[in-house]
Amino acid sequence: MRMYDIIDKKKKGLELTADEISYVVDGYVANEIPDYQVSAFLMTVYYQGMTEKELSVFTDRMAKSGDMVDLSAIDGIKVDKHSTGGVGDKTTLAVAPLVAACGGKVAKMSGRGLGFTGGTIDKLESIPGFQTAIPEKKFFDIVNTIGLSVIGQSAEIAPADKKLYALRDVTATVDSIPLIAASIMSKKLASGSDKIVLDVTVGSGAFMKNAEDAIQLAQRMVEIGERAGRQTIAILTNMDVPLGVAVGNDIEVIEAIETLQGNGPEDFEEICVEFASQMLYLGKIADLQECRDMVYDAIETGKGIEKLAEMVKAQGGDESYIYHPEKFEEAPYQKKLIADQSAYISAMDTEKCGKTAVILGAGREKKESVIDPKAGIRFYFKTGEYVEKGEVLAELYASDQEKLKDAVKYLKTAYQYSDAAVTPMEEIIGYVTRDYVQQRIIE
């Protein structure tokens, strides 16, 4: 078998065999195939796409290039959740405790943030003492005991993805839908959960800027999951505005806590309830409406916040911060962004909002960047709302005054205004399963 022949075959739009795809992935991981040939292969995929069968095999080989986590030591059905990324996305911090409080099992491996998309692990590590690297047996024991545990993703999970992504990044093939789908799902398959709920974000703060592309990505990921024997559903969510009102690390943990106490922003609570309900439904806890009722009850009774505190304690963290979030230290420097006109906010460039958080120190420009857990933004007005001149649009927090000045100037450019009222996109845009696509809003 020759790499030249595989590239030529794919270039002509012919379907590759399982052996040919395995040859590419295994050979590249073993350093037996040079970058320049794999770059050519990736470009043929970019232009020719992949059939469902090709993509399934490709993703499976990527998943099996490293450790395949066996969660069979954990009782019950394990349901995982993954987001394609966004601004203010702290859903795991609230959803996982709600699922556990209702009898579900969440054994989750999460990553760190890079760029303007925040990482769940970074947020959890802002809680003093919280350990995201724990032995596998302890991980399993915690999930069996309290129903949830969130840890950092092992370096041995899907190493083929890390190597291929680095090559995609320098060959202009990052935005290939089948390659994105394989990248995400290889890690999900390797992580071992039985069922998967995907949050596919859409809008200016998401990788997928429009619903059409997001649906295509969702369909490919659902196909991969189902062919691998993992029941999978994708929910398309709005990322044309930041999720909730908080963007940062400490500040997002606080917002998740407030939401579990029933005091969170409406948009964030809606997303959390929906994802927790769908996860419980896939976990065969009850029918969908009963699951929703259970989730609301977990918020009202405080069972959800109790589960978060239990997980924090089990993983070495100071659970008193969960019941007393005022213990999180405030950033030394704060500045308000003031509205300079009276108008409706017609749109927000959510990617700019995320990049503002990076300027403040809440995100990473490169992998080795150090996160400032106190840095962040609190939004007081979002798309569709009317703001009076002189009112506070947002408040920014930082540990560096110069960064704060630069961030305020940059965030100001993220807003657009209108004299007429505008209707923002709904939080839940649609659903994709193996059998159907349901859009609540068709663009």
C-alpha positions in Angstrom: 0.0 0.0 0.0 1.3 3.4 -1.0 0.3 6.8 0.4 0.6 8.2 -3.1 -2.1 5.9 -4.4 -4.4 6.8 -1.5 -4.0 10.5 -2.1 -4.7 10.0 -5.8 -7.7 7.9 -5.1 -9.3 10.4 -2.7 -8.4 13.2 -5.1 -10.6 11.6 -7.7 -13.5 11.4 -5.2 -13.4 7.6 -4.8 -14.3 6.0 -1.5 -11.3 4.7 0.5 -11.4 1.3 2.2 -11.1 0.8 5.9 -7.6 -0.6 5.4 -6.5 2.5 3.5 -7.8 4.9 6.1 -6.2 2.9 8.9 -2.9 2.9 6.9 -3.0 6.8 6.9 -3.8 7.3 10.5 -1.7 4.6 12.0 1.3 5.4 9.7 1.2 9.1 10.6 1.0 8.5 14.3 4.0 6.1 14.0 5.9 8.8 12.0 6.1 6.5 9.0 4.3 8.9 6.7 5.7 12.4 6.2 3.8 15.6 6.9 3.7 16.7 3.3 1.8 13.6 2.2 -0.7 13.8 5.1 -1.1 17.5 4.2 -2.1 16.5 0.7 -4.5 13.9 2.1 -6.2 16.4 4.3 -6.6 18.8 1.4 -8.3 16.1 -0.7 -10.7 15.5 2.2 -11.3 19.3 2.4 -12.4 19.3 -1.2 -13.9 15.9 -1.7 -15.4 15.3 1.8 -15.9 11.9 3.3 -18.6 9.3 3.0 -20.4 8.2 6.2 -18.4 5.0 6.1 -15.1 6.7 5.6 -15.7 9.2 8.4 -16.7 6.4 10.8 -13.6 4.4 10.1 -11.4 7.6 10.2 -12.8 8.7 13.6 -12.5 5.2 15.0 -8.8 4.9 14.1 -8.2 8.3 15.6 -9.9 7.3 18.8 -8.0 4.0 19.0 -4.6 5.7 18.4 -4.3 6.1 22.2 -6.1 5.0 25.4 -9.7 3.9 25.2 -11.2 4.6 28.6 -13.3 1.7 29.9 -16.1 3.0 32.2 -17.6 -0.4 32.8 -16.5 -0.2 36.5 -19.1 2.6 36.9 -22.6 1.5 37.5 -25.4 2.6 35.2 -25.6 4.4 31.8 -22.9 7.0 31.5 -23.9 10.1 29.5 -21.4 12.6 28.2 -21.9 16.2 27.0 -19.6 18.2 24.6 -19.8 21.8 23.4 -18.2 22.9 20.1 -17.2 26.1 22.0 -18.4 29.5 22.8 -18.2 32.6 25.0 -19.4 32.3 28.6 -20.0 28.5 28.1 -19.9 27.2 31.7 -22.8 24.7 31.2 -20.9 21.6 32.4 -20.5 23.3 35.8 -24.2 23.4 36.3 -25.5 20.5 34.0 -23.3 17.7 35.5 -24.5 18.3 39.1 -28.1 18.6 38.0 -27.8 15.2 36.1 -26.2 13.6 39.1 -28.8 15.0 41.5 -31.5 13.3 39.4 -29.8 9.9 39.4 -27.7 10.1 36.2 -24.0 9.3 35.9 -21.5 11.8 34.4 -17.9 10.7 34.1 -16.5 13.6 32.2 -13.1 14.4 30.7 -12.8 18.0 29.7 -10.1 20.2 28.2 -8.5 23.6 28.8 -9.4 26.7 26.8 -7.5 28.1 23.9 -8.4 31.4 22.3 -11.7 32.9 23.2 -13.5 29.7 24.1 -13.2 29.0 27.8 -12.1 25.6 29.2 -14.1 23.8 31.8 -10.9 22.6 33.5 -9.6 26.2 33.8 -12.8 27.2 35.5 -12.8 24.3 38.0 -9.2 25.0 38.9 -10.2 28.5 40.0 -11.8 26.8 43.0 -9.0 26.5 45.6 -7.6 23.0 45.9 -9.7 21.4 43.2 -7.8 18.6 41.5 -8.4 17.9 37.8 -5.8 15.1 37.6 -6.7 12.2 39.8 -6.1 8.4 39.5 -8.5 6.5 37.3 -9.8 4.3 40.2 -10.5 7.4 42.3 -12.3 8.9 39.3 -14.5 5.8 39.0 -15.1 5.7 42.8 -16.3 9.3 42.9 -18.8 8.8 40.0 -20.1 5.6 41.7 -20.5 7.4 45.0 -21.9 10.8 44.1 -22.8 10.5 40.4 -20.3 12.8 38.8 -16.7 13.7 38.4 -15.0 16.1 35.9 -11.3 15.6 35.2 -8.7 16.8 32.7 -8.3 14.9 29.5 -5.4 12.5 29.4 -2.6 13.3 26.9 -3.0 9.7 25.7 -6.6 10.3 24.6 -6.7 10.3 20.7 -3.1 11.4 20.1 -3.8 11.1 16.3 -6.2 14.1 16.7 -3.5 16.3 18.3 -1.0 15.5 15.6 -3.5 15.9 12.8 -5.0 19.1 14.2 -1.5 20.7 14.4 -1.1 19.9 10.7 -4.6 21.2 9.8 -3.8 24.4 11.6 -0.9 25.2 9.2 -2.5 23.8 6.0 -5.8 25.8 6.0 -7.9 22.7 6.6 -9.2 23.4 10.1 -12.7 24.4 8.7 -13.4 21.1 7.0 -16.7 19.7 8.5 -15.7 16.0 8.4 -12.3 16.8 9.9 -14.0 18.9 12.7 -16.5 16.1 13.3 -13.7 13.4 13.5 -11.6 15.6 15.8 -14.4 16.1 18.3 -15.9 12.6 18.2 -12.6 10.7 18.3 -12.1 12.1 21.8 -15.7 11.4 22.8 -15.5 7.8 21.7 -12.2 7.3 23.5 -13.6 8.8 26.7 -15.9 5.8 27.1 -19.4 7.1 27.8 -22.5 5.2 26.5 -24.6 8.1 25.3 -23.5 11.6 24.0 -25.3 14.9 23.9 -23.6 17.5 21.7 -24.0 21.3 22.1 -23.4 22.7 18.6 -23.1 26.4 19.0 -24.1 28.8 16.1 -23.4 32.5 15.6 -20.7 35.1 15.8 -19.1 33.6 18.9 -19.1 30.0 17.5 -16.9 28.2 15.0 -20.1 27.6 12.9 -21.4 31.1 12.0 -24.7 29.9 10.4 -27.3 27.3 11.1 -26.8 25.5 7.8 -23.1 24.7 8.5 -23.9 23.9 12.2 -26.6 21.4 11.0 -24.1 19.7 8.7 -21.5 19.4 11.5 -24.2 18.1 13.9 -25.4 15.5 11.4 -21.8 14.2 10.8 -21.1 13.9 14.5 -24.4 12.1 15.2 -23.6 9.7 12.3 -20.2 8.9 13.8 -21.7 8.3 17.3 -24.5 6.2 16.1 -22.3 4.0 13.9 -20.0 3.5 16.9 -23.0 2.2 18.9 -23.3 5.4 21.1 -26.7 7.0 21.0 -26.1 10.6 20.1 -28.2 13.8 19.9 -27.0 17.3 18.9 -28.7 20.5 20.1 -28.0 23.7 18.2 -27.7 26.7 20.5 -27.4 30.4 20.1 -23.9 31.9 20.3 -24.7 35.2 18.7 -24.6 36.6 22.2 -22.4 35.5 25.2 -24.1 32.8 27.2 -25.3 34.2 30.5 -23.9 37.5 31.7 -20.5 36.3 32.9 -17.3 35.6 30.9 -14.1 34.6 32.7 -13.2 31.9 35.2 -14.1 32.8 38.8 -17.0 34.8 37.5 -18.4 31.9 35.5 -18.1 29.5 38.4 -20.1 32.0 40.5 -22.7 32.3 37.7 -23.0 28.5 37.6 -23.5 28.4 41.4 -26.2 31.1 41.2 -28.0 29.1 38.5 -28.0 26.0 40.6 -29.5 28.1 43.4 -32.2 29.3 41.0 -30.8 32.8 40.7 -29.0 32.6 37.3 -29.7 34.4 34.0 -32.7 33.1 32.2 -30.9 32.1 29.0 -28.2 30.1 30.8 -30.8 28.3 33.0 -32.8 27.4 29.9 -29.7 25.8 28.3 -28.8 24.0 31.5 -32.2 22.6 32.0 -32.5 21.4 28.4 -29.1 19.7 28.4 -29.6 18.0 31.8 -33.0 16.8 30.7 -31.8 15.3 27.5 -28.9 13.6 29.3 -31.2 12.1 31.8 -33.6 11.0 29.1 -30.8 9.2 27.2 -29.7 7.7 30.5 -33.2 6.1 30.7 -34.0 7.9 34.0 -37.5 8.9 32.9 -39.4 10.3 29.9 -38.3 13.7 28.7 -41.0 15.8 30.4 -40.5 14.0 33.7 -36.7 14.6 33.3 -37.3 18.3 32.9 -39.5 18.3 36.0 -36.8 16.5 38.0 -34.2 19.1 36.9 -36.3 22.0 37.9 -36.9 20.3 41.3 -33.1 19.8 41.7 -32.7 23.5 41.3 -35.6 24.5 43.6 -34.6 22.0 46.4 -30.9 22.7 46.3 -30.0 19.2 45.3 -28.0 20.4 42.3 -25.8 22.8 44.4 -25.2 20.0 46.9 -23.9 17.7 44.2 -21.5 20.4 42.9 -20.2 20.9 46.5 -19.8 17.1 46.9 -17.8 16.8 43.7 -15.6 19.8 44.7 -14.9 18.2 48.1 -14.3 14.7 46.6 -11.6 16.2 44.3 -9.8 18.1 47.0 -11.4 21.5 46.6 -12.7 23.9 49.2 -16.5 23.3 49.0 -17.2 26.4 51.2 -16.7 28.4 48.0 -19.7 26.8 46.5 -22.0 27.9 49.3 -20.2 31.2 49.8 -19.1 32.4 46.3 -18.3 35.8 47.8 -15.0 34.1 49.0 -13.7 34.3 45.4 -11.2 37.3 45.3 -12.2 40.3 43.2 -9.8 41.5 40.5 -7.8 44.5 41.7 -8.8 46.7 38.7 -12.3 47.2 37.4 -13.8 49.5 34.7 -17.3 50.1 33.4 -18.1 50.4 29.7 -20.7 53.2 29.4 -23.3 53.5 26.6 -22.7 56.6 24.5 -26.2 56.6 23.0 -29.8 55.6 23.8 -30.8 52.8 21.5 -31.6 49.1 21.1 -28.6 46.8 20.9 -29.2 45.2 17.5 -26.2 42.9 17.5 -23.1 41.8 19.5 -20.0 40.5 17.9 -19.6 37.6 20.4 -16.2 36.6 19.1 -15.0 40.1 20.0 -16.5 39.7 23.5 -14.5 36.5 23.9 -11.3 38.1 22.6 -11.8 40.9 25.1 -11.7 38.3 27.8 -8.4 37.0 26.4 -7.0 40.6 26.4 -8.0 40.8 30.1 -6.2 37.5 30.8 -9.2 35.2 31.2 -8.2 33.2 28.1 -5.1 31.9 26.3 -3.6 33.4 23.2 -1.2 30.3 23.1 -1.1 27.0 25.0 1.6 28.2 27.5 -0.3 31.4 28.4 -1.2 31.7 32.1 -4.9 32.2 33.0 -5.9 34.9 35.4 -8.9 33.5 37.2 -10.0 36.9 38.4 -10.2 38.5 35.0 -13.5 38.6 33.2 -16.5 40.6 32.0 -20.1 41.0 33.4 -22.6 42.1 30.8 -25.6 44.2 31.9 -27.3 44.6 28.4 -27.4 42.2 25.5 -28.9 42.0 22.0 -32.5 43.1 21.8 -32.4 45.2 25.0 -32.8 49.0 25.1 -30.0 50.9 26.8 -30.0 54.6 27.8 -27.1 56.8 27.2 -24.9 56.8 30.3 -25.9 53.3 31.5 -23.4 50.6 32.1 -23.2 48.2 29.2 -20.6 45.9 30.9 -18.1 45.8 33.7 -14.6 44.5 33.1 -12.1 43.0 35.6 -8.4 42.5 35.3 -5.1 42.3 37.3 -3.3 44.6 34.9 -4.4 48.3 34.3 -3.0 48.5 30.7 -4.8 45.3 29.7 -8.0 46.7 31.2 -7.7 50.0 29.1 -7.1 48.0 25.9 -10.0 45.6 26.6 -12.5 48.4 27.2 -11.7 50.1 23.9 -11.9 46.8 22.1 -15.2 45.7 23.7 -16.8 48.9 22.7 -16.5 47.9 19.0 -18.5 44.7 19.6 -21.9 46.5 19.8 -24.2 47.5 17.1 -27.3 49.8 17.7 -30.7 50.4 16.2 -33.6 52.8 16.8 -36.0 50.0 16.2 -36.6 47.0 18.4 -35.0 43.8 17.3 -35.8 40.2 18.2 -32.8 38.1 19.3 -32.3 34.5 18.3 -33.8 31.9 20.6 -31.5 30.0 22.9 -32.3 26.6 21.4 -32.2 26.7 17.6 -32.8 23.1 16.8 -32.2 19.4 17.3 -30.4 16.8 15.2 -30.7 13.0 15.8 -30.0 10.1 13.5 -33.6 10.2 12.2 -34.4 13.9 11.9 -33.4 17.6 11.9 -35.8 19.9 13.7 -35.2 23.7 13.5 -37.0 26.1 15.6 -35.7 29.0 13.6 -34.9 28.7 9.9 -32.5 31.4 8.6 
